[in-house]
Amino acid sequence: MRLQVVCKDEAGQLDTLAVDSLRLRVGAVDGATTCLGPNQNHFPEPGDYVPFDDFPKQIYCPSAVLPVSLRARGISGRVDLVVLVCASGQVLDAIVPPTNPPVPDELGQLAVELARQCTFSPARAGGQPVAVWLLTAFIFNP
């Protein structure tokens, strides 16, 4: 997958960059400075194996309520996501993986917004909290 990143340069002008992947850097995103565990030196990529003893447990996640605008257009269903649960228990990132048939963009965006509001007890390795990617889902009933 190729990503196109749009950003502003120092002069405030829009610029674009096409890349194959992006890596999060501590301090680059709100919450990133507290995301990694004490023994982690880089962010895991989605699908990376991170050894841990205790699985993250969901503490809070908003309800999956289908907006009237999507219901009126017949858009509903299940959205699977991969979320980065930080050592703090906050969700730093969420990705809707490709599916067949594809998830409608608006439904996927709604699921990502909801996922970023979730909190978890963190995964633990050797008693220390660690950042891990976790599979979760939202079901938007019509």
C-alpha positions, -999 to 999 in steps of 0.1 A, spaced: 0 0 0 13 35 -9 4 64 14 3 101 4 10 124 32 -1 160 30 16 185 54 26 221 57 62 232 54 79 259 75 64 286 53 29 273 57 27 259 22 11 225 15 34 198 4 29 161 -4 50 131 1 44 96 -12 57 68 11 53 31 15 50 32 53 51 55 83 67 49 117 55 67 148 82 85 167 79 92 204 67 128 208 54 130 172 17 124 181 -2 134 212 1 106 237 31 90 220 56 100 247 38 77 272 29 50 248 59 27 249 67 4 278 99 9 298 117 -18 279 104 -8 245 126 13 222 104 15 192 67 13 182 56 -21 171 42 -22 136 7 -38 130 13 -75 130 46 -74 149 50 -100 176 53 -84 210 57 -109 238 35 -103 268 21 -122 298 -12 -104 305 -36 -95 277 -50 -60 276 -85 -57 290 -111 -32 278 -120 -7 305 -141 17 284 -153 19 248 -181 40 235 -212 23 221 -213 17 184 -243 39 175 -251 41 138 -257 77 127 -291 84 111 -273 96 79 -256 62 74 -288 42 84 -308 62 58 -283 51 31 -284 15 42 -248 16 55 -243 -7 85 -223 -37 96 -192 -50 114 -159 -31 113 -128 -50 125 -99 -28 136 -64 -32 147 -56 -8 175 -23 2 192 -29 0 229 -2 20 247 15 10 279 -8 37 295 -39 19 283 -48 46 258 -54 38 221 -29 58 200 -37 45 166 -64 24 149 -64 9 114 -92 -8 95 -75 -36 76 -86 -44 40 -116 -67 38 -136 -83 11 -161 -68 6 -145 -35 17 -159 -16 47 -175 17 36 -152 46 43 -176 65 65 -182 34 86 -145 27 89 -138 64 99 -165 62 125 -151 30 140 -116 45 141 -129 76 159 -147 54 185 -116 31 189 -94 61 198 -117 69 227 -113 34 242 -92 27 272 -77 -6 283 -56 -21 311 -23 -24 293 -6 -56 282 22 -66 306 54 -84 300 74 -94 331 51 -72 351 59 -41 330 33 -24 307 40 -27 270 24 -12 238 8 -39 216 -16 -41 186 -49 -56 194 -78 -68 172 -112 -54 181 -145 -47 164 -175 -25 163 -209 -37 151 -232 -10 138 -267 -24 137 -293 -8 113 
